[in-house]
Structures are given as structure tokens and as C-alpha cells.
Amino acid sequence: MTDAVQQRIADIVKGNDVVLFMKGTPLFPQCGFSSRAIAILEHLGVGYDTVDVLQDQAIRQGIKTFSDWPTIPQLYVKGEFVGGSDIMMEMYEAGELQQLMTDQGVAAAN
């Protein structure tokens, strides 16, 4: 991964309270895992931003190196990597993801 790509990803992660790197868009997710991740965020009622990795191959490959996590989607909260859709689901079902959002002061969606 080039330094420029790494910096772009770092800027996105640091510039958004909640950001999901996903395949597709919230309205048209392009894989089941991304769809599940969006559904979880919607149920939590938090504001979030997304990055469609299918639109940028450098970001698609670079995010895997950035997080040292091999799959997409990837959720970041307040600059910290949380995990993929399976981890999101486990945390959501245990009430931990909502607690994380509250603890981090993530605002509700407008």
C-alpha cells in the first residue's frame, strides 16, 4: 500500500465518528455482509459514513493492510477498528456495540 493511500484511509477514519468500508452503498449493498453491517448501524440509530471500496481498488486493497484485517466490510468508531460484520453482529447481540457508541459519544442519526 502506498503512503498516499494509507494517508487517505487514515484521513477518512479520523475524519468520521463512525465509518464503514463496504462493498456498495447503504441503499445498494453489493454483498450480504455489507448489507448486514448497514442493518446493524441502522438499528443502532447512529450517524455514520460509508466508503464504497468497489469504486476504488487502491482503497479496497489498502484498507485490508491498514487494519490488518482480510475482509470487507470494516467498521471504525472514533478512529478505532472495531471489526467486520460477524464481530459487529456479536457485539450488537450482546449490547456491546450500542454501549461502545454511547461510551464514545457517537451522535444519533439526523
Number of C-alpha atoms within 10 A of each C-alpha: 13 9 9 10 16 17 12 14 19 14 12 19 22 16 13 17 21 23 23 29 26 28 24 19 18 19 8 10 17 15 13 12 19 24 20 17 25 22 14 19 20 14 11 15 14 18 16 20 14 20 21 19 21 15 11 11 11 16 21 19 16 20 24 16 13 17 15 10 14 13 16 21 29 27 24 21 20 17 17 14 17 18 20 22 23 13 15 20 18 12 17 18 12 11 11 14 20 20 13 15 18 13 9 12 11 17 14 12 11 6
